[in-house]
Amino acid sequence: MFSTAINGLVLGFVASPTCPSNGEEIKQGTRYGFFFALAVGLGAVFGDAIILAAVLLGLMPLIETYPLLHSFLWLMGGVILLYVSWGIFTEIKTVEGVSADTSAEANTLDKKSILRAFWIGSAITTFNPFTIVWWIGLLSPILISDKNISLFSTAVLAGSLVWFVILAFLLHIGRKHLNKKVRQFIIGISGSIVLGYSFYFFWQFIVEMV
């Protein structure tokens, strides 16, 4: 049981850096600080939990019965990531170096902005077809074996949460040292990553439809 939990924690931690929501977390963290970056990370983990529940409740048989649904997920994921990447790139023009004034401005933002960051992180993960494939591939061997699937799944989510908390913390520490050009560069990189994922999703949609 202990080894199952450890394996789940490690797996969730090492897999999370490949999630497209990292780009949005970097954008939120460099502009608004720790709590906004953390909100995106929490949203991503929440999205993972939604897909996990759907897989356990029988989403895979539904996709196998209606293959068009899988293609639709690629399309939806591509549209959402394209929209998110557009939002990230539009931030570049308005980016300024971090100062006491910009830190104070971030602190005055209301809870609705933090909640919006949470839902963006959740949407990126929930509508990412890789999330479905990931959980199905991950849980299939566990279902076949006699291992505790609830413990393993919870440990994977916990490992993912640890990654996003660490990333938010690192962004918080480094944020005060970021000048305008560095912040623009970082945001540009994060936007490019998300945009790359969106193009890949669109390509997968086209391949499946053809």
C-alpha positions as a LaTeX table, in Angstrom:
\begin{tabular}{lrrr}
\hline
Residue & $x$ (\AA) & $y$ (\AA) & $z$ (\AA) \\
\hline
Met1 & 0.00 & 0.00 & 0.00 \\
Phe2 & 2.85 & 2.38 & 0.85 \\
Ser3 & 4.63 & 1.65 & $-2.42$ \\
Thr4 & 1.38 & 2.25 & $-4.34$ \\
Ala5 & 1.05 & 5.71 & $-2.77$ \\
Ile6 & 4.70 & 6.60 & $-3.42$ \\
Asn7 & 4.49 & 5.44 & $-7.04$ \\
Gly8 & 1.36 & 7.54 & $-7.55$ \\
Leu9 & 2.96 & 10.63 & $-5.99$ \\
Val10 & 6.08 & 10.36 & $-8.12$ \\
Leu11 & 4.12 & 9.69 & $-11.29$ \\
Gly12 & 1.79 & 12.62 & $-10.75$ \\
Phe13 & 4.71 & 14.95 & $-10.01$ \\
Val14 & 6.89 & 14.04 & $-12.99$ \\
Ala15 & 3.97 & 14.06 & $-15.46$ \\
Ser16 & 2.58 & 17.49 & $-14.51$ \\
Pro17 & 5.31 & 19.63 & $-16.17$ \\
Thr18 & 4.01 & 18.45 & $-19.56$ \\
Cys19 & 0.50 & 19.81 & $-18.90$ \\
Pro20 & $-0.49$ & 22.83 & $-21.05$ \\
Ser21 & $-1.84$ & 24.56 & $-17.93$ \\
Asn22 & 1.77 & 25.27 & $-16.95$ \\
Gly23 & 1.82 & 28.02 & $-19.57$ \\
Glu24 & $-1.20$ & 29.72 & $-18.04$ \\
Glu25 & 0.20 & 29.32 & $-14.52$ \\
Ile26 & 3.46 & 30.99 & $-15.60$ \\
Lys27 & 1.52 & 33.87 & $-17.14$ \\
Gln28 & $-0.63$ & 34.38 & $-14.05$ \\
Gly29 & 2.32 & 33.97 & $-11.70$ \\
Thr30 & 4.60 & 36.45 & $-13.43$ \\
Arg31 & 1.88 & 39.09 & $-13.65$ \\
Tyr32 & $-0.23$ & 38.68 & $-10.52$ \\
Gly33 & 1.78 & 36.55 & $-8.13$ \\
Phe34 & 1.53 & 33.41 & $-6.04$ \\
Phe35 & $-2.20$ & 33.04 & $-5.43$ \\
Phe36 & $-3.14$ & 33.45 & $-9.08$ \\
Ala37 & $-0.54$ & 30.92 & $-10.20$ \\
Leu38 & $-1.72$ & 28.56 & $-7.47$ \\
Ala39 & $-5.33$ & 29.02 & $-8.57$ \\
Val40 & $-4.44$ & 27.82 & $-12.08$ \\
Gly41 & $-2.63$ & 24.81 & $-10.61$ \\
Leu42 & $-5.56$ & 23.94 & $-8.35$ \\
Gly43 & $-7.87$ & 24.25 & $-11.35$ \\
Ala44 & $-5.67$ & 21.86 & $-13.33$ \\
Val45 & $-5.80$ & 19.29 & $-10.54$ \\
Phe46 & $-9.57$ & 19.77 & $-10.30$ \\
Gly47 & $-9.83$ & 19.12 & $-14.04$ \\
Asp48 & $-7.77$ & 15.97 & $-13.60$ \\
Ala49 & $-10.14$ & 14.83 & $-10.87$ \\
Ile50 & $-13.15$ & 15.40 & $-13.15$ \\
Ile51 & $-11.64$ & 13.28 & $-15.92$ \\
Leu52 & $-10.57$ & 10.64 & $-13.40$ \\
Ala53 & $-14.14$ & 10.37 & $-12.12$ \\
Ala54 & $-15.47$ & 10.22 & $-15.69$ \\
Val55 & $-13.05$ & 7.43 & $-16.61$ \\
Leu56 & $-13.92$ & 5.43 & $-13.52$ \\
Leu57 & $-17.64$ & 5.89 & $-14.23$ \\
Gly58 & $-17.33$ & 4.51 & $-17.73$ \\
Leu59 & $-16.29$ & 7.25 & $-20.14$ \\
Met60 & $-14.04$ & 4.90 & $-22.11$ \\
Pro61 & $-16.89$ & 2.56 & $-23.24$ \\
Leu62 & $-18.84$ & 5.65 & $-24.36$ \\
Ile63 & $-15.91$ & 6.88 & $-26.49$ \\
Glu64 & $-15.47$ & 3.41 & $-27.98$ \\
Thr65 & $-19.16$ & 3.34 & $-28.87$ \\
Tyr66 & $-19.11$ & 6.82 & $-30.40$ \\
Pro67 & $-15.66$ & 7.48 & $-31.96$ \\
Leu68 & $-16.83$ & 10.88 & $-33.17$ \\
Leu69 & $-16.90$ & 11.98 & $-29.53$ \\
His70 & $-13.14$ & 11.46 & $-29.31$ \\
Ser71 & $-12.60$ & 13.63 & $-32.41$ \\
Phe72 & $-14.83$ & 16.30 & $-30.90$ \\
Leu73 & $-12.66$ & 16.33 & $-27.77$ \\
Trp74 & $-9.58$ & 17.06 & $-29.89$ \\
Leu75 & $-11.41$ & 19.93 & $-31.56$ \\
Met76 & $-12.70$ & 21.39 & $-28.29$ \\
Gly77 & $-9.28$ & 21.09 & $-26.69$ \\
Gly78 & $-7.67$ & 22.87 & $-29.64$ \\
Val79 & $-10.20$ & 25.73 & $-29.56$ \\
Ile80 & $-9.81$ & 26.27 & $-25.82$ \\
Leu81 & $-6.00$ & 26.21 & $-25.94$ \\
Leu82 & $-6.00$ & 28.55 & $-28.94$ \\
Tyr83 & $-8.14$ & 31.00 & $-26.98$ \\
Val84 & $-5.88$ & 30.70 & $-23.93$ \\
Ser85 & $-2.72$ & 31.23 & $-26.01$ \\
Trp86 & $-4.30$ & 34.31 & $-27.63$ \\
Gly87 & $-4.96$ & 35.68 & $-24.16$ \\
Ile88 & $-1.37$ & 35.03 & $-23.13$ \\
Phe89 & 0.08 & 36.76 & $-26.21$ \\
Thr90 & $-2.13$ & 39.82 & $-25.72$ \\
Glu91 & $-0.59$ & 40.19 & $-22.27$ \\
Ile92 & 2.87 & 40.78 & $-23.73$ \\
Lys93 & 2.14 & 44.35 & $-24.87$ \\
Thr94 & 0.90 & 45.38 & $-21.45$ \\
Val95 & 3.64 & 43.72 & $-19.41$ \\
Glu96 & 5.74 & 45.93 & $-17.16$ \\
Gly97 & 8.60 & 45.19 & $-14.82$ \\
Val98 & 7.57 & 44.12 & $-11.32$ \\
Ser99 & 7.69 & 46.96 & $-8.84$ \\
Ala100 & 6.02 & 47.88 & $-5.59$ \\
Asp101 & 3.23 & 49.53 & $-7.58$ \\
Thr102 & 2.51 & 46.46 & $-9.72$ \\
Ser103 & 2.64 & 44.22 & $-6.64$ \\
Ala104 & 0.13 & 46.47 & $-4.90$ \\
Glu105 & $-2.07$ & 46.43 & $-7.99$ \\
Ala106 & $-2.08$ & 42.61 & $-7.98$ \\
Asn107 & $-3.08$ & 42.57 & $-4.32$ \\
Thr108 & $-6.17$ & 44.69 & $-5.04$ \\
Leu109 & $-7.59$ & 42.23 & $-7.57$ \\
Asp110 & $-10.83$ & 40.68 & $-6.38$ \\
Lys111 & $-11.66$ & 37.05 & $-5.77$ \\
Lys112 & $-13.47$ & 36.81 & $-9.12$ \\
Ser113 & $-10.12$ & 37.17 & $-10.92$ \\
Ile114 & $-8.61$ & 34.38 & $-8.85$ \\
Leu115 & $-11.67$ & 32.22 & $-9.49$ \\
Arg116 & $-11.35$ & 32.93 & $-13.21$ \\
Ala117 & $-7.72$ & 31.74 & $-13.12$ \\
Phe118 & $-8.94$ & 28.58 & $-11.39$ \\
Trp119 & $-11.53$ & 27.85 & $-14.06$ \\
Ile120 & $-9.05$ & 28.50 & $-16.88$ \\
Gly121 & $-6.68$ & 25.92 & $-15.38$ \\
Ser122 & $-9.58$ & 23.52 & $-14.97$ \\
Ala123 & $-10.80$ & 23.98 & $-18.56$ \\
Ile124 & $-7.33$ & 23.49 & $-20.04$ \\
Thr125 & $-6.99$ & 20.13 & $-18.30$ \\
Thr126 & $-10.58$ & 18.95 & $-18.62$ \\
Phe127 & $-10.74$ & 19.52 & $-22.39$ \\
Asn128 & $-7.30$ & 18.10 & $-23.01$ \\
Pro129 & $-7.80$ & 14.70 & $-24.72$ \\
Phe130 & $-4.42$ & 13.63 & $-23.42$ \\
Thr131 & $-5.89$ & 13.77 & $-19.91$ \\
Ile132 & $-8.41$ & 11.07 & $-20.84$ \\
Val133 & $-5.80$ & 8.92 & $-22.58$ \\
Trp134 & $-3.44$ & 9.44 & $-19.64$ \\
Trp135 & $-5.90$ & 8.23 & $-17.02$ \\
Ile136 & $-7.15$ & 5.33 & $-19.10$ \\
Gly137 & $-3.61$ & 4.12 & $-19.78$ \\
Leu138 & $-2.61$ & 4.70 & $-16.18$ \\
Leu139 & $-5.56$ & 3.00 & $-14.53$ \\
Ser140 & $-5.96$ & 0.01 & $-16.85$ \\
Pro141 & $-3.08$ & $-1.98$ & $-15.29$ \\
Ile142 & $-4.29$ & $-1.00$ & $-11.82$ \\
Leu143 & $-7.80$ & $-2.24$ & $-12.56$ \\
Ile144 & $-6.40$ & $-5.56$ & $-13.75$ \\
Ser145 & $-4.22$ & $-5.96$ & $-10.67$ \\
Asp146 & $-5.41$ & $-6.05$ & $-7.09$ \\
Lys147 & $-3.89$ & $-2.70$ & $-6.16$ \\
Asn148 & $-5.91$ & $-0.01$ & $-4.39$ \\
Ile149 & $-7.08$ & 2.17 & $-7.28$ \\
Ser150 & $-8.52$ & 4.87 & $-4.99$ \\
Leu151 & $-5.24$ & 5.25 & $-3.13$ \\
Phe152 & $-3.20$ & 5.27 & $-6.33$ \\
Ser153 & $-5.44$ & 7.85 & $-8.05$ \\
Thr154 & $-5.44$ & 10.13 & $-5.01$ \\
Ala155 & $-1.65$ & 9.88 & $-4.80$ \\
Val156 & $-1.29$ & 10.85 & $-8.48$ \\
Leu157 & $-3.49$ & 13.91 & $-7.93$ \\
Ala158 & $-1.47$ & 14.80 & $-4.82$ \\
Gly159 & 1.79 & 14.52 & $-6.76$ \\
Ser160 & 0.38 & 16.80 & $-9.45$ \\
Leu161 & $-0.71$ & 19.30 & $-6.79$ \\
Val162 & 2.79 & 19.30 & $-5.28$ \\
Trp163 & 4.25 & 20.23 & $-8.68$ \\
Phe164 & 1.86 & 23.15 & $-9.22$ \\
Val165 & 2.44 & 24.47 & $-5.68$ \\
Ile166 & 6.21 & 24.35 & $-6.17$ \\
Leu167 & 5.90 & 26.10 & $-9.55$ \\
Ala168 & 3.72 & 28.84 & $-8.02$ \\
Phe169 & 6.22 & 29.26 & $-5.19$ \\
Leu170 & 9.18 & 29.51 & $-7.59$ \\
Leu171 & 7.32 & 32.09 & $-9.67$ \\
His172 & 6.57 & 34.04 & $-6.49$ \\
Ile173 & 10.23 & 34.06 & $-5.44$ \\
Gly174 & 11.56 & 35.02 & $-8.85$ \\
Arg175 & 8.80 & 37.48 & $-9.74$ \\
Lys176 & 10.31 & 40.49 & $-7.96$ \\
His177 & 13.54 & 40.06 & $-9.94$ \\
Leu178 & 11.84 & 40.10 & $-13.34$ \\
Asn179 & 12.21 & 43.17 & $-15.52$ \\
Lys180 & 9.93 & 43.97 & $-18.45$ \\
Lys181 & 11.93 & 42.16 & $-21.14$ \\
Val182 & 12.41 & 39.00 & $-19.07$ \\
Arg183 & 8.70 & 38.86 & $-18.22$ \\
Gln184 & 7.77 & 39.38 & $-21.87$ \\
Phe185 & 10.13 & 36.57 & $-22.86$ \\
Ile186 & 8.76 & 34.16 & $-20.25$ \\
Ile187 & 5.14 & 34.94 & $-21.16$ \\
Gly188 & 5.98 & 34.57 & $-24.85$ \\
Ile189 & 7.48 & 31.13 & $-24.22$ \\
Ser190 & 4.47 & 30.02 & $-22.17$ \\
Gly191 & 2.10 & 31.27 & $-24.87$ \\
Ser192 & 4.08 & 29.43 & $-27.55$ \\
Ile193 & 3.84 & 26.18 & $-25.57$ \\
Val194 & 0.07 & 26.46 & $-25.24$ \\
Leu195 & $-0.26$ & 27.45 & $-28.91$ \\
Gly196 & 1.82 & 24.44 & $-29.93$ \\
Tyr197 & $-0.53$ & 22.16 & $-28.01$ \\
Ser198 & $-3.55$ & 23.75 & $-29.72$ \\
Phe199 & $-2.08$ & 23.17 & $-33.20$ \\
Tyr200 & $-1.31$ & 19.59 & $-32.30$ \\
Phe201 & $-4.89$ & 19.05 & $-31.12$ \\
Phe202 & $-6.27$ & 20.52 & $-34.34$ \\
Trp203 & $-3.97$ & 18.27 & $-36.33$ \\
Gln204 & $-5.18$ & 15.20 & $-34.43$ \\
Phe205 & $-8.77$ & 16.25 & $-35.09$ \\
Ile206 & $-8.06$ & 16.55 & $-38.84$ \\
Val207 & $-6.27$ & 13.18 & $-38.93$ \\
Glu208 & $-9.16$ & 11.41 & $-37.21$ \\
Met209 & $-11.77$ & 13.04 & $-39.42$ \\
Val210 & $-9.86$ & 12.22 & $-42.60$ \\
\hline
\end{tabular}
